Amino acid sequence: MARKPSKVAQDFRDVFSSAEGRRVLAQIMAHCKVYEPILPGPDKDFELGARNVGLMIASYLAYRPDEFVRLAQDHNGALNYE
């Protein structure tokens, strides 16, 4: 029997299910450095904390790694910091 998603998880899915929501999600994931390695340095702890937020959102969405890749490919502008 499949586990029913929590109300909060369903809220995350509803918010990020539209085209606009996916664009915002791509920006959030890029800002949280989900798409790039975190290197040693003075900002490492901050970057790991930001990544943790991105991964928490992903866990509510139940994203698989290939879905992250597709999100980045579909919204490759999110990877360009302007």
C-alpha positions as CSV (number, residue, x, y, z in Angstrom):
1,M,0.0,0.0,0.0
2,A,1.4,3.4,-1.0
3,R,2.0,5.9,1.7
4,K,-0.2,9.0,1.4
5,P,1.9,12.2,1.1
6,S,1.6,14.7,3.9
7,K,-0.4,17.9,3.5
8,V,2.8,19.9,3.5
9,A,4.3,17.7,0.8
10,Q,1.2,18.1,-1.3
11,D,1.3,21.9,-0.8
12,F,4.9,21.9,-2.1
13,R,3.9,19.9,-5.1
14,D,1.0,22.2,-5.8
15,V,3.1,25.3,-5.5
16,F,5.9,24.0,-7.8
17,S,3.7,22.2,-10.4
18,S,3.0,25.2,-12.6
19,A,5.5,26.5,-15.2
20,E,6.1,29.5,-13.0
21,G,6.6,27.4,-10.0
22,R,9.2,25.2,-11.8
23,R,11.1,28.3,-12.9
24,V,11.1,29.6,-9.3
25,L,12.2,26.1,-8.1
26,A,15.1,26.1,-10.6
27,Q,16.2,29.4,-9.2
28,I,16.0,28.2,-5.7
29,M,17.9,25.0,-6.4
30,A,20.6,27.0,-8.2
31,H,20.9,29.5,-5.4
32,C,21.1,26.6,-2.9
33,K,24.0,25.1,-4.9
34,V,22.2,21.9,-5.5
35,Y,23.7,21.7,-9.0
36,E,27.4,22.3,-8.1
37,P,30.0,21.0,-5.7
38,I,30.7,22.8,-2.5
39,L,34.4,23.4,-2.0
40,P,36.4,23.9,1.1
41,G,36.6,27.6,2.1
42,P,35.3,30.3,4.3
43,D,31.7,30.0,2.9
44,K,31.5,26.2,3.1
45,D,29.2,26.1,6.2
46,F,26.8,28.7,4.7
47,E,26.7,26.9,1.4
48,L,26.0,23.5,3.1
49,G,23.2,25.2,5.0
50,A,21.7,26.6,1.8
51,R,22.0,23.2,0.1
52,N,20.2,21.6,3.0
53,V,17.2,23.9,2.4
54,G,17.2,23.0,-1.3
55,L,17.4,19.3,-0.5
56,M,14.6,19.7,2.1
57,I,12.4,21.2,-0.7
58,A,13.4,18.3,-3.0
59,S,12.5,15.8,-0.3
60,Y,8.9,17.2,0.0
61,L,8.7,17.0,-3.8
62,A,10.1,13.5,-3.8
63,Y,12.4,14.3,-6.6
64,R,14.8,11.7,-8.0
65,P,18.3,12.8,-9.2
66,D,17.3,12.6,-12.8
67,E,14.5,15.0,-12.1
68,F,17.0,17.6,-10.8
69,V,19.0,17.2,-14.0
70,R,15.8,17.7,-16.1
71,L,14.8,20.8,-14.0
72,A,18.3,22.3,-14.6
73,Q,18.2,21.5,-18.3
74,D,14.6,22.9,-18.8
75,H,15.5,26.1,-17.0
76,N,19.2,26.4,-17.8
77,G,18.9,30.2,-17.2
78,A,18.7,29.4,-13.5
79,L,22.3,28.4,-13.6
80,N,23.4,31.8,-14.9
81,Y,23.6,34.2,-12.0
82,E,22.8,37.7,-13.3
